[in-house]
Amino acid sequence: MDTNQHELYEYARDRIKQKKRLFVHFIILVIGSLFLFVANKWLSFHSETNWWIWTVTIWFFIFVFHCIKVLITDSFMNKNWERAQIDKLMLKQSKKIEQLKNDFENSKSIES
């Protein structure tokens, strides 16, 4: 396997791990929510407070952020995006270096 194929394989493997963790997070969220609901009913005999709703809501927002990271952010900010950004910055730096060299040579020729 050449390096390009190996990089593609590693990227695919990492993406699958991320999606698997997201799925596990979802299952734990559902089971944990049910557990918190039952715990709230058993531990709060005559209380009207539903503390489990706040806990599940916060947990759900954490899950939403996890979804955004895995499904949106990491899908377009991948290795190809990083390479393109690096190439763009390197091109910009090389242009600045060329401009500085030209300016230096022009100032040197004017002094002569």
SETI-368715 format. One record per residue: residue in one letter; x, y, z of N, C-alpha, C in turn; residue number from 1. Coordinates in nm, 2 decimals, always signed. Layout:
[pt a [X Y Z] [X Y Z] [X Y Z] NUM]
...
//
This chain:
[pt m [+0.08 -0.12 +0.00] [+0.00 +0.00 +0.00] [+0.09 +0.12 +0.00] 1]
[pt d [+0.07 +0.22 -0.09] [+0.15 +0.34 -0.10] [+0.10 +0.44 +0.01] 2]
[pt t [+0.17 +0.54 +0.03] [+0.14 +0.64 +0.14] [+0.01 +0.71 +0.12] 3]
[pt n [-0.03 +0.74 +0.00] [-0.16 +0.80 -0.03] [-0.27 +0.71 +0.01] 4]
[pt q [-0.27 +0.58 -0.03] [-0.37 +0.49 +0.01] [-0.37 +0.47 +0.16] 5]
[pt h [-0.25 +0.47 +0.22] [-0.25 +0.45 +0.37] [-0.31 +0.57 +0.44] 6]
[pt e [-0.29 +0.69 +0.39] [-0.35 +0.81 +0.45] [-0.50 +0.80 +0.44] 7]
[pt l [-0.55 +0.76 +0.32] [-0.69 +0.75 +0.30] [-0.75 +0.64 +0.39] 8]
[pt y [-0.68 +0.53 +0.41] [-0.73 +0.43 +0.50] [-0.73 +0.48 +0.64] 9]
[pt e [-0.63 +0.55 +0.69] [-0.63 +0.60 +0.82] [-0.74 +0.70 +0.85] 10]
[pt y [-0.76 +0.79 +0.75] [-0.87 +0.88 +0.76] [-1.00 +0.81 +0.77] 11]
[pt a [-1.03 +0.71 +0.69] [-1.15 +0.64 +0.69] [-1.17 +0.57 +0.82] 12]
[pt r [-1.06 +0.51 +0.87] [-1.07 +0.44 +1.00] [-1.10 +0.54 +1.12] 13]
[pt d [-1.04 +0.66 +1.11] [-1.07 +0.76 +1.22] [-1.21 +0.81 +1.21] 14]
[pt r [-1.26 +0.83 +1.09] [-1.40 +0.87 +1.07] [-1.50 +0.77 +1.12] 15]
[pt i [-1.47 +0.64 +1.10] [-1.56 +0.53 +1.15] [-1.55 +0.53 +1.30] 16]
[pt k [-1.44 +0.55 +1.36] [-1.43 +0.55 +1.50] [-1.51 +0.67 +1.56] 17]
[pt q [-1.50 +0.78 +1.50] [-1.58 +0.90 +1.54] [-1.73 +0.87 +1.54] 18]
[pt k [-1.77 +0.82 +1.43] [-1.91 +0.79 +1.41] [-1.96 +0.68 +1.51] 19]
[pt k [-1.87 +0.58 +1.53] [-1.91 +0.48 +1.63] [-1.92 +0.53 +1.77] 20]
[pt r [-1.83 +0.62 +1.81] [-1.84 +0.69 +1.94] [-1.97 +0.77 +1.95] 21]
[pt l [-2.00 +0.84 +1.84] [-2.13 +0.92 +1.84] [-2.25 +0.83 +1.86] 22]
[pt f [-2.25 +0.71 +1.79] [-2.36 +0.62 +1.81] [-2.37 +0.57 +1.95] 23]
[pt v [-2.25 +0.53 +2.01] [-2.25 +0.49 +2.15] [-2.29 +0.60 +2.24] 24]
[pt h [-2.26 +0.72 +2.22] [-2.30 +0.83 +2.30] [-2.45 +0.84 +2.29] 25]
[pt f [-2.51 +0.82 +2.18] [-2.66 +0.83 +2.16] [-2.72 +0.72 +2.24] 26]
[pt i [-2.67 +0.60 +2.24] [-2.73 +0.49 +2.31] [-2.72 +0.51 +2.46] 27]
[pt i [-2.61 +0.56 +2.51] [-2.59 +0.59 +2.65] [-2.68 +0.70 +2.69] 28]
[pt l [-2.70 +0.80 +2.60] [-2.80 +0.91 +2.63] [-2.94 +0.86 +2.65] 29]
[pt v [-2.98 +0.77 +2.57] [-3.12 +0.71 +2.58] [-3.13 +0.63 +2.70] 30]
[pt i [-3.04 +0.54 +2.73] [-3.04 +0.45 +2.85] [-3.03 +0.54 +2.97] 31]
[pt g [-2.94 +0.63 +2.97] [-2.92 +0.72 +3.09] [-3.04 +0.80 +3.12] 32]
[pt s [-3.11 +0.85 +3.01] [-3.23 +0.93 +3.03] [-3.34 +0.85 +3.10] 33]
[pt l [-3.35 +0.72 +3.05] [-3.45 +0.64 +3.11] [-3.42 +0.61 +3.26] 34]
[pt f [-3.29 +0.58 +3.28] [-3.25 +0.56 +3.42] [-3.28 +0.68 +3.51] 35]
[pt l [-3.24 +0.80 +3.46] [-3.27 +0.92 +3.54] [-3.42 +0.95 +3.56] 36]
[pt f [-3.50 +0.91 +3.46] [-3.65 +0.93 +3.48] [-3.70 +0.83 +3.59] 37]
[pt v [-3.65 +0.71 +3.58] [-3.70 +0.61 +3.68] [-3.64 +0.65 +3.82] 38]
[pt a [-3.52 +0.70 +3.83] [-3.46 +0.74 +3.95] [-3.53 +0.86 +4.01] 39]
[pt n [-3.57 +0.95 +3.93] [-3.65 +1.07 +3.97] [-3.78 +1.02 +4.03] 40]
[pt k [-3.85 +0.93 +3.97] [-3.98 +0.88 +4.02] [-3.97 +0.81 +4.15] 41]
[pt w [-3.86 +0.72 +4.16] [-3.85 +0.64 +4.28] [-3.79 +0.72 +4.40] 42]
[pt l [-3.70 +0.82 +4.37] [-3.64 +0.89 +4.48] [-3.72 +1.01 +4.52] 43]
[pt s [-3.81 +1.06 +4.44] [-3.89 +1.18 +4.47] [-4.03 +1.14 +4.49] 44]
[pt f [-4.06 +1.08 +4.61] [-4.19 +1.03 +4.63] [-4.31 +1.13 +4.62] 45]
[pt h [-4.30 +1.24 +4.69] [-4.41 +1.34 +4.69] [-4.36 +1.47 +4.64] 46]
[pt s [-4.24 +1.47 +4.58] [-4.19 +1.60 +4.53] [-4.24 +1.62 +4.39] 47]
[pt e [-4.26 +1.75 +4.36] [-4.30 +1.79 +4.22] [-4.18 +1.83 +4.13] 48]
[pt t [-4.06 +1.82 +4.18] [-3.95 +1.86 +4.10] [-3.91 +1.75 +4.00] 49]
[pt n [-3.88 +1.79 +3.88] [-3.83 +1.70 +3.78] [-3.69 +1.73 +3.74] 50]
[pt w [-3.60 +1.70 +3.83] [-3.46 +1.74 +3.81] [-3.40 +1.66 +3.69] 51]
[pt w [-3.46 +1.55 +3.66] [-3.40 +1.46 +3.55] [-3.41 +1.54 +3.42] 52]
[pt i [-3.52 +1.62 +3.40] [-3.54 +1.69 +3.28] [-3.42 +1.79 +3.25] 53]
[pt w [-3.37 +1.86 +3.35] [-3.26 +1.95 +3.34] [-3.13 +1.87 +3.30] 54]
[pt t [-3.11 +1.76 +3.37] [-2.99 +1.68 +3.34] [-2.99 +1.62 +3.20] 55]
[pt v [-3.11 +1.57 +3.16] [-3.12 +1.52 +3.02] [-3.10 +1.63 +2.92] 56]
[pt t [-3.16 +1.75 +2.95] [-3.15 +1.86 +2.85] [-3.00 +1.90 +2.83] 57]
[pt i [-2.93 +1.91 +2.94] [-2.79 +1.95 +2.93] [-2.71 +1.84 +2.86] 58]
[pt w [-2.74 +1.71 +2.89] [-2.67 +1.60 +2.82] [-2.71 +1.60 +2.68] 59]
[pt f [-2.83 +1.63 +2.64] [-2.87 +1.64 +2.50] [-2.80 +1.75 +2.42] 60]
[pt f [-2.78 +1.86 +2.49] [-2.70 +1.97 +2.42] [-2.55 +1.93 +2.40] 61]
[pt i [-2.50 +1.86 +2.49] [-2.36 +1.80 +2.48] [-2.36 +1.71 +2.36] 62]
[pt f [-2.46 +1.62 +2.35] [-2.47 +1.53 +2.24] [-2.49 +1.61 +2.10] 63]
[pt v [-2.56 +1.71 +2.10] [-2.58 +1.79 +1.98] [-2.44 +1.85 +1.94] 64]
[pt f [-2.37 +1.90 +2.03] [-2.23 +1.95 +2.00] [-2.14 +1.84 +1.95] 65]
[pt h [-2.16 +1.72 +2.00] [-2.08 +1.61 +1.96] [-2.12 +1.58 +1.81] 66]
[pt c [-2.25 +1.58 +1.78] [-2.30 +1.56 +1.64] [-2.24 +1.66 +1.55] 67]
[pt i [-2.24 +1.79 +1.59] [-2.19 +1.89 +1.50] [-2.04 +1.87 +1.47] 68]
[pt k [-1.97 +1.84 +1.58] [-1.83 +1.81 +1.56] [-1.80 +1.70 +1.46] 69]
[pt v [-1.87 +1.59 +1.48] [-1.84 +1.47 +1.40] [-1.90 +1.48 +1.26] 70]
[pt l [-2.02 +1.52 +1.25] [-2.09 +1.52 +1.12] [-2.07 +1.65 +1.03] 71]
[pt i [-2.04 +1.76 +1.09] [-2.02 +1.88 +1.02] [-1.88 +1.93 +1.01] 72]
[pt t [-1.83 +1.96 +1.13] [-1.69 +2.02 +1.14] [-1.59 +1.93 +1.08] 73]
[pt d [-1.58 +1.81 +1.13] [-1.47 +1.72 +1.09] [-1.49 +1.66 +0.95] 74]
[pt s [-1.61 +1.68 +0.89] [-1.63 +1.62 +0.76] [-1.57 +1.72 +0.65] 75]
[pt f [-1.57 +1.85 +0.68] [-1.50 +1.93 +0.58] [-1.37 +1.99 +0.62] 76]
[pt m [-1.34 +1.99 +0.75] [-1.21 +2.03 +0.79] [-1.12 +1.91 +0.81] 77]
[pt n [-1.09 +1.84 +0.70] [-1.02 +1.71 +0.71] [-0.88 +1.74 +0.66] 78]
[pt k [-0.80 +1.63 +0.63] [-0.67 +1.64 +0.58] [-0.65 +1.72 +0.45] 79]
[pt n [-0.75 +1.70 +0.36] [-0.74 +1.77 +0.24] [-0.75 +1.92 +0.26] 80]
[pt w [-0.84 +1.96 +0.35] [-0.86 +2.10 +0.38] [-0.73 +2.16 +0.45] 81]
[pt e [-0.67 +2.08 +0.54] [-0.55 +2.12 +0.60] [-0.44 +2.14 +0.50] 82]
[pt r [-0.43 +2.04 +0.40] [-0.32 +2.06 +0.30] [-0.35 +2.18 +0.21] 83]
[pt a [-0.47 +2.21 +0.18] [-0.50 +2.32 +0.10] [-0.46 +2.45 +0.17] 84]
[pt q [-0.49 +2.46 +0.30] [-0.46 +2.58 +0.38] [-0.31 +2.59 +0.39] 85]
[pt i [-0.24 +2.48 +0.41] [-0.09 +2.49 +0.41] [-0.03 +2.53 +0.28] 86]
[pt d [-0.08 +2.48 +0.17] [-0.03 +2.52 +0.04] [-0.06 +2.66 +0.01] 87]
[pt k [-0.18 +2.71 +0.05] [-0.21 +2.85 +0.03] [-0.11 +2.94 +0.11] 88]
[pt l [-0.09 +2.91 +0.24] [+0.00 +2.99 +0.32] [+0.15 +2.98 +0.26] 89]
[pt m [+0.19 +2.86 +0.22] [+0.33 +2.85 +0.16] [+0.34 +2.93 +0.04] 90]
[pt l [+0.24 +2.93 -0.05] [+0.24 +3.02 -0.17] [+0.25 +3.16 -0.13] 91]
[pt k [+0.17 +3.20 -0.03] [+0.17 +3.34 +0.01] [+0.31 +3.38 +0.06] 92]
[pt q [+0.37 +3.29 +0.14] [+0.50 +3.32 +0.19] [+0.61 +3.33 +0.08] 93]
[pt s [+0.60 +3.24 -0.01] [+0.70 +3.24 -0.12] [+0.68 +3.37 -0.21] 94]
[pt k [+0.56 +3.42 -0.22] [+0.54 +3.54 -0.30] [+0.60 +3.66 -0.22] 95]
[pt k [+0.58 +3.66 -0.09] [+0.64 +3.77 -0.01] [+0.79 +3.76 -0.01] 96]
[pt i [+0.85 +3.65 -0.01] [+0.99 +3.63 -0.02] [+1.04 +3.68 -0.15] 97]
[pt e [+0.97 +3.65 -0.26] [+1.01 +3.69 -0.40] [+1.00 +3.85 -0.40] 98]
[pt q [+0.89 +3.90 -0.34] [+0.88 +4.05 -0.35] [+0.99 +4.11 -0.27] 99]
[pt l [+1.03 +4.06 -0.16] [+1.14 +4.11 -0.08] [+1.27 +4.11 -0.15] 100]
[pt k [+1.29 +3.99 -0.22] [+1.41 +3.98 -0.30] [+1.42 +4.08 -0.42] 101]
[pt n [+1.30 +4.10 -0.48] [+1.30 +4.20 -0.59] [+1.32 +4.34 -0.54] 102]
[pt d [+1.26 +4.37 -0.43] [+1.27 +4.50 -0.37] [+1.42 +4.53 -0.33] 103]
[pt f [+1.48 +4.42 -0.27] [+1.62 +4.43 -0.23] [+1.71 +4.45 -0.35] 104]
[pt e [+1.69 +4.38 -0.46] [+1.77 +4.39 -0.58] [+1.75 +4.53 -0.65] 105]
[pt n [+1.62 +4.58 -0.65] [+1.59 +4.71 -0.70] [+1.66 +4.82 -0.62] 106]
[pt s [+1.66 +4.81 -0.49] [+1.72 +4.91 -0.41] [+1.88 +4.90 -0.43] 107]
[pt k [+1.93 +4.78 -0.45] [+2.07 +4.76 -0.47] [+2.11 +4.82 -0.61] 108]
[pt s [+2.03 +4.80 -0.71] [+2.07 +4.86 -0.84] [+2.05 +5.01 -0.85] 109]
[pt i [+1.96 +5.07 -0.77] [+1.95 +5.21 -0.76] [+2.07 +5.28 -0.69] 110]
[pt e [+2.12 +5.21 -0.59] [+2.24 +5.26 -0.52] [+2.36 +5.26 -0.61] 111]
[pt s [+2.37 +5.17 -0.70] [+2.49 +5.16 -0.79] [+2.50 +5.26 -0.89] 112]
//
